[in-house]
Each structure stands twice: as C-alpha cells, then as structure tokens.
Amino acid sequence: MTTLRSLTADITRCRRCARLVTCREAAAEAPPKRFLDEDYWAKPVPGFGDPKARLLVVGLAPAAHGGNRTGRVFTGDRSGDWLYGALHRAGYASQAASTGRRDGMTLTDAYVACIVRCAPPGNHPTPAERDRCVPWFAAELELLPRVRVVLALGAFAWDGFLLAASRLGHASPKPRPKFAHGARATIGPYELVASYHVSQQNTFTGRLTEPMLDAVFATARSLAA
C-alpha cells in the first residue's frame, strides 16, 4: 500500500529528467561561498507538512541553493522566508522561518509541495519536465484526503494543479480558469486559490507584498474551515 512515507522515498529516487538531474547535482558540486560547508540534498524534494492538512500550498520547483540544498521545499532562501513567515502569521507554522529539514519546524493543517521536484536551470522547467513530474504531485494529493483548499503560488503551479486534478478525474470547468492574483476556482472537491509567487522578482519589486500574501492566506483559511 502506498503511503506518504513510501511515496516520498519513491520521489527522492527519481532520475527521469536528465537535464534536471544534471542541474541539481551541479549546484551541489559548485556551491556559492556562503554554502561551501553545506552537505547538499541534491535529490528531488518531497512535500512537507501535516498529513491531515486541509490546506495544500504548491509552488513551482526547489531553488538550486534553497530546497535543493536543505532537502525541504521552500527552505533556505528568501522565497521560503516569505512563505513560512506567512504560514506562521496565519497560524499554520510553528516557526517564522525554516533553515533546514532538521530545524524543528512543524506545520499544522497545512502541507507544502512543488509541481517539479528538482531545481531547474534558471528556475524554468520545460513543459515535458512538468508533465513527467505531475504524477508525483497527483499521487501526493491523493494521499492527502482532507485537503479542501489548494493555494497555487504562480501560474505554473496553478496550471500544474489543474493537470494533476484532471489525472484524478476532476476536470476543469469551461472556460478553463485563468491565473491571476486572488483568483479562485472550484475543481472537484477542491477550492483553488491563486497568489503571485513568493519569488524575489515579485517581492523585491512590490508586485507581491506581505499584506497581499496574508490576505490570500486568510481567504484560504476561511475556505478550509
């Protein structure tokens, strides 16, 4: 019987995408000076959080020197600082920041995952890489039976969730829901909510602010309840 634990083991052994394997391992072999003493994870990054979660947060892919280094999704970079800070303010995370998979962080009623599990060159996975990885996300979603709200960080995650939901028999309504910050759609048993990604490109420019992110989490919590 497949469990989250066994699925995690299967995910971390995956080598289906040669370009992504090369990228994740190259990052570990040539880290920046600030991480020279770090022991990189350099494998696909599984999801993290509460198996009984009603809220699932999904992003694009691990960062080469973030999740690819720490082994925990959205951990060890500025994007993660924003995400876990928001999760903490919303009452989902035990800490306001996550530095690694052994830092004691716990999530309550929330689970975090990515559509693509390996760090892609330039943070841009190809459609073929996405399509090879989506089945992992679909399997993870199926093993989180209490999830009612999915918060997609960025258009890539929004589209990835729609693909995964379709694999599970939950077709998108027509016209197909379009991504926009604050957009919502009902997909089978799930309420899909959108936010701009917590990338530095968005947070440094003010396209995404903390109040905007907090408002999206407030919507998600209300829907999950």
N, C-alpha and C positions, 0 to 999 in steps of 0.2 A: 504493500500500500504506500502510495506517495504521500509524504508529509512535507511541511515546510523545511524541516531539517534535511531530509533526503533530497528535496529539490535544490536547496542551497548547495549541497555537495555536488549535484549534477551541474549546476550553473558554473561553479568555480572551476570545473574541469574542462569547460567548453573551449575549443580551439577552431571553431567553424570559420572564422573570418581572418584570413592570413594577414590582411593589412592592419587590423586592429590588434592582433597578437604582436605583430612587429612594433606597433606604436607603444603599447603598454609596456613591453619589455625594454624597449629602447629608453623610455623615460626613466625606468629603474636603473639602467646601466649608466646613464649620464644625468644625474640629478643636479639641480642648481646648488650653489654653495651652502645655502641655508639648510639643505636636507642631505648633505653629504654623509652624515652618520646614521641616516634613517634606513631601516630594513623595509624595502617596498613590498607591498602586497603583490602587485603586478599580475593579477588574475582578474577574471570577471568579478564584478562586485554585486553581491546578492542584496536583496531588500533587508530592511531593518525595522524593528518595532514590535508592536503588540499584536500577537496572532488573533486577538479578539477585537481588533480595531474596527471602528465604524467609518473612520476617515483614512483614505489612502492618498498620499501625496506622490505624484510621479513627475520626474524630470527627464532630461534628455539623455545624459551619459555621465560617467565619472570624469573628473578632471585628471589630467596626467599626473599632477603633483598634489591632488586632493584625494579623492576616493581611491584612485589607483595606488596611492602611497599608503593610505591608512587602512584600506580594506572595508571601510564603512561609507555608504553612499552619502554624498553631500557633507563630507567631513574633511577638515584640514585646509579649507580655502575660504575666501571671502563670501562666495555664494552660500557655502554651508553656514557661515556665521549669520548671514541674513535669515536663512531658512530656520535654523534651530533657535535663533533669537525669537522669531515669530511664533514658532511652536511653543516655546517657553512662555511667552506672553499670553498665548491662547490657552495655556493650562495643559498642554499635551506633553511637554518635555520636562524632565527633571532638572535640566541644566540649561543655561542660556547659550552655551557653546559646546561643540564637540570637537575634540582634538584627535581621537583615535578610538578604535573599537574596544579598547580596554579602559576607557576613561570613566566608566560608571554611569554613563548616560542611559536613561530608560525613557521609553515613550509609553504613554497611557492612552488607549483608544485611538492611536494613530500608527500608521505604517508608512515607510518611505521607500520608494523604489525608482528605477530608471527604465526607460524603454530599451536603450542599448547599454550593455553591461561592461563594455571595455572602453577605455579612453580613446577617442578617435582623433586622428590628426586634425589640428585646427578646430577641435570641437564640432566637426561636421561629419557625422556618419552618412554613408550613402543610403539611398532607398533600399538597395539589396541587403545591406548590413542590418538595417532596421527590420526588414521582413524576416531575416533569419533569426533575429533576437526576439521579436514579438511573441513567439510561442512560449518563451520563458516567462514573460510578463503575464500572458494569459493563464498559464499554469499557476503562477503565484496568486493571481486574482481569484482563481477558482478555489484556492486553499485558504482564502480569507473570507469565509462565508458571511461574516457580519458587516462587511463593508457596504455602506449605503451612499457615501459621498466620495467622489474622486476629484481631487484638486490637481489640475494639469498646469504645470509650470512651463509655459511656452507653447507655441503652435505645434512643435514636433511631438511633444508629449500628448497634446490634445488629439492629434491625428493617430498617434500610436495607440492610445487608449481605444479609439473608435475601431481600429483594426483588431485589437485584442478582444473587444466586446463582440465584434462580429464573429470571431472564431468560436466564441462561447454561445452563439445563437442569438445575440442581441443586436439586431440590425439598427443602423442609424435611421432616424426619421428623414423624410424628404420634405424640403430641400435639406441637404446634409448640413448639420450645424457648423457654423463658421467660428473660428477662434477670434476672440477679442478680450481684452482685459475685463473681467467681471461677467463674461458671457456664461450662460447656463443652458443645459440641455438635459432631458431625461432620456436615458439609454437603458432600456430594460429595467432592472431593479435599481439602477444607479442614477444619482444626480451628479452630473458632470459640471464642474465649476472651473473657470479659467483665470489664470493670473499671468502677467508678464513674468518671464523667467527671472530668477534672482541673480543673473549674471552681472559682472561688473559693468558691462556695457550699458545695462539698464539702470543699475543702482547709482553708478557714478554720474550719469547724465541727468538723473532725476526723473527718468521715464517711469521708474518704479520707486515709490517712497515707502517708508515704514508704515505710515497711516493707510496707504493703499493696500499693502500686504495684510495688515491687521484687519482691515475691513473684509477682505476676501476670506480670511480665516474665521471671522465672526459669522459670515454667511454660511460657510461650510459647517461650522459647529451647530448653527441653528437648524440646518437641513438634516444633519446627522441625528439630532435629537428628536 
